[in-house]
Amino acid sequence: MASWAEQLQRELAGRGLAVASVPAKGRGLVATRSFFPGINPALPLSPRTDDAVLQLRAKQGCRAAYNLLGGLWEWHSRDRLWHGKREVIISQEPYTSTPNKISVGSACDHCFSTGHLRKCSVCRVVWYCGSACQKEEWKLHQLECQAIAALTEDRKKMLTPTIRLMVQLVLKRKMQNEKVIPSSGIDNYSLVDGLESHISKVDENQLVLYAQMANLVNLILPSLELDLKEIAHTFSKFSCNAHTICDPELRPLGTGLFPIISIINHRCCIPNAVLIFDGRTAYVRALQPISKDEEISISYIETAAVTKKRQDDLKQYFFICTCLRCLKGAEEDALLEGYRCKNQTCDGFLCCMTQIYMELQDWQTALTFCRLTIPVYERVYPPFHPMIGLQFYTCGKLEWLLECTEDALKSLTRAADILRITHGTKSSS
Ligand SMILES: C[S@@+](CC[C@H](N)C(=O)[O-])C[C@H]1O[C@@H](n2cnc3c(N)ncnc32)[C@H](O)[C@@H]1O
């Protein structure tokens, strides 16, 4: 039988990807064919739909044709109409995941939706939006549920998202080893084993903290013989590999470990891809054409921050970014500083001012700040970045409220054109 590593390479090869060694970065994910933002123009046209679409396009224009295509994306270059399935470079379910707030009920443990949540009646810590999600999750939650239910109320309070991620990880590994739940080339513990930990660079205080956290996991799972050193080491992997799961408007909902997505390296300077979540499923989509042999890159941090802030945010990953933006940041930093939120405790931009004036229902001033933010975002983000799409969306909503209908339609169309590419068409957004 093929090893997990061989199965992974085969799985990735089928998607036009490979794991490769990248100078000074360790492993990286590399394209073995071209990817395009939104579509793969190489996908064949379907003759039946083509006729209908071409007729509609001739009569009523591209937008009507696009509507007819529904989940398909149309693209017209010169006089040809291409369409194909909206392309995802790679998607992955988390190996483990947890909403950000434990006990309070911030998101469903399975689908990460935020409405109508009910507590698991046994452990009284984990929340679901309904019985369908609870059933789906039961095999994974069962052992965790027993372990949490046996804790005293004081111990339950010590269950942070990171501790919960580790408890789930240990239990999932055990269940996969015992074949209680299946493993696959993209869902197995060896992928977690392969993650970078930078353990030799972790400082003494942090190591002590990881050891204490490992002890807590041991208290929660007393019936298992745990290797506490290995658990402390895995906490260090969480720090440089776990991803924040966000809603479609990029508000954080939880944390997950996606070991294949974690192979993707960072770039501040126009990353060529973006990571977006639908529920707790991670999707990586192209932001610009990516050619064969090019490395896939995403941004781990808030890209619209000055160089010093970006470098501080990257410290947990133990590398110094050497992209052009980081090397030649001074001129751009001055511009970004000028647009910083005037609240000294905030790292954000004029978009915070937009939010503040929206809360005050001063729509006109909110719109002014919102419009001022767009050129800054267009300078620091790639043209199809979700932050630009969401900013146009807010602008459009404000223009609509202020009855500037034509402007609103223009802004909302720009938003839709970008968000279709970054979020796909099936996203709940
Ligand atoms: C999420 S992992 C990415 C995959 C990793 N390269 C590996 O071998 O598993 C994050 C780690 O990759 C490395 N890395 C990511 N982006 C980098 C960059 N732009 N320059 C140098 N190292 C980078 C750092 O070691 C970082 O801690």
The ligand as an SDF file (V2000), in Angstrom:
LIG
                    3D

 27 29  0  0  0  0  0  0  0  0999 V2000
    2.4570   27.3520    7.7730 C   0  0  0  0  0  0  0  0  0  0  0  0
    4.1040   26.8730    7.6170 S   0  0  0  0  0  0  0  0  0  0  0  0
    4.3640   26.8370    5.8700 C   0  0  0  0  0  0  0  0  0  0  0  0
    5.0210   25.5430    5.4200 C   0  0  0  0  0  0  0  0  0  0  0  0
    6.4240   25.3450    5.8730 C   0  0  0  0  0  0  0  0  0  0  0  0
    7.3470   25.9980    4.9590 N   0  0  0  0  0  0  0  0  0  0  0  0
    6.7840   23.8730    6.0230 C   0  0  0  0  0  0  0  0  0  0  0  0
    7.8790   23.4960    5.6160 O   0  0  0  0  0  0  0  0  0  0  0  0
    5.9900   23.1290    6.5550 O   0  0  0  0  0  0  0  0  0  0  0  0
    4.8830   28.3300    8.1780 C   0  0  0  0  0  0  0  0  0  0  0  0
    6.3700   28.2700    8.1730 C   0  0  0  0  0  0  0  0  0  0  0  0
    6.8880   28.3070    6.8510 O   0  0  0  0  0  0  0  0  0  0  0  0
    8.0160   29.1620    6.7640 C   0  0  0  0  0  0  0  0  0  0  0  0
    7.6650   30.3180    5.9030 N   0  0  0  0  0  0  0  0  0  0  0  0
    6.4500   30.6610    5.4540 C   0  0  0  0  0  0  0  0  0  0  0  0
    6.5130   31.7250    4.6480 N   0  0  0  0  0  0  0  0  0  0  0  0
    7.7890   32.1010    4.5970 C   0  0  0  0  0  0  0  0  0  0  0  0
    8.4810   33.1720    3.9420 C   0  0  0  0  0  0  0  0  0  0  0  0
    7.8720   34.0700    3.1780 N   0  0  0  0  0  0  0  0  0  0  0  0
    9.8270   33.2460    4.1160 N   0  0  0  0  0  0  0  0  0  0  0  0
   10.4980   32.3470    4.8920 C   0  0  0  0  0  0  0  0  0  0  0  0
    9.8810   31.3130    5.5490 N   0  0  0  0  0  0  0  0  0  0  0  0
    8.5530   31.1960    5.3930 C   0  0  0  0  0  0  0  0  0  0  0  0
    8.3220   29.5940    8.1870 C   0  0  0  0  0  0  0  0  0  0  0  0
    9.2350   28.6690    8.7180 O   0  0  0  0  0  0  0  0  0  0  0  0
    6.9820   29.4510    8.8750 C   0  0  0  0  0  0  0  0  0  0  0  0
    7.0720   29.2290   10.2580 O   0  0  0  0  0  0  0  0  0  0  0  0
  1  2  1  0
  2  3  1  0
  2 10  1  0
  3  4  1  0
  4  5  1  0
  5  6  1  0
  5  7  1  0
  7  8  2  0
  7  9  1  0
 10 11  1  0
 11 12  1  0
 11 26  1  0
 12 13  1  0
 13 14  1  0
 13 24  1  0
 14 15  1  0
 14 23  1  0
 15 16  2  0
 16 17  1  0
 17 18  1  0
 17 23  2  0
 18 19  1  0
 18 20  2  0
 20 21  1  0
 21 22  2  0
 22 23  1  0
 24 25  1  0
 24 26  1  0
 26 27  1  0
M  CHG  2   2   1   9  -1
M  END
$$$$
